[in-house]
């Protein structure tokens, strides 16, 4: 039994040898190919792996032939068969390059020159690094220097519209409101869903006294996406001062519903009620404000003063 197993194993080994020899025979012949590999600066590239695969043969494809470029970028494959060869040039740090070659059985080609390209740099890496550098400059109060980085990036990558918001904020930090508004308008136009940019543009317009446009922006903002109610409180204060009390109260109702933990809203609604001669409502809101406010709240002394005046109101 053991002798028979040995015969079977030997037979298998002979088959493998025969297959290997057949595959080798498929790729050998009288042809020769070679050439040079350079980079995008026309400099030779050493140690490029050149893999050549003979295609179009029946059965399992033969093992690819392989060569490497020398220090002059030269490579060659000798004594190969004719046929259609798929040749790949591979080296880390370069984009792979592939060619197809229909080679006659005795053909000699020594002029297959290939230029390997390096992968295009990822712009996100540069942008993130530059934005970080600009932020460091701005933190050190070097506002023009930080803005210059944003402006240079915008020239290079005009599709990165978020840079307009960054530039606008630097101008606002220098009280250059016209230029700040110019860039913030672009930022909002390019991305109408950018709530932070919308609110900031509204703030800038209020600073310039363009209340109508600012109000239109504020009232179009999705409050659920706004964390800081301060700009909207300022809008409500403006309406109270302009005696647009119904509008002020309607806005403050919305704000109290959205920001129930912001006690100052109760104070301003109390002031709006006071101006509207709704004294009981004013007293109720101001009492709630005094109970909830921090001891150092700037509105607290005024609220207490008004409550003293309203102490007899039922």
Secondary structure as UniProt FT lines:
FT   HELIX           2..27
FT   STRAND          28..38
FT   TURN            40..41
FT   TURN            46..47
FT   STRAND          49..55
FT   STRAND          65..68
FT   TURN            71..72
FT   STRAND          74..80
FT   STRAND          83..90
FT   TURN            92..93
FT   STRAND          97..103
FT   TURN            105..106
FT   STRAND          108..115
FT   HELIX           123..139
FT   TURN            140..141
FT   HELIX           143..156
FT   TURN            158..159
FT   HELIX           162..173
FT   TURN            174..175
FT   HELIX           177..190
FT   TURN            192..193
FT   HELIX           195..207
FT   TURN            208..209
FT   HELIX           211..219
FT   HELIX           223..225
FT   HELIX           230..241
FT   TURN            242..243
FT   HELIX           245..258
FT   TURN            260..261
FT   HELIX           264..275
FT   TURN            276..277
FT   HELIX           279..292
FT   TURN            295..296
FT   TURN            298..299
FT   HELIX           300..309
FT   TURN            310..312
//
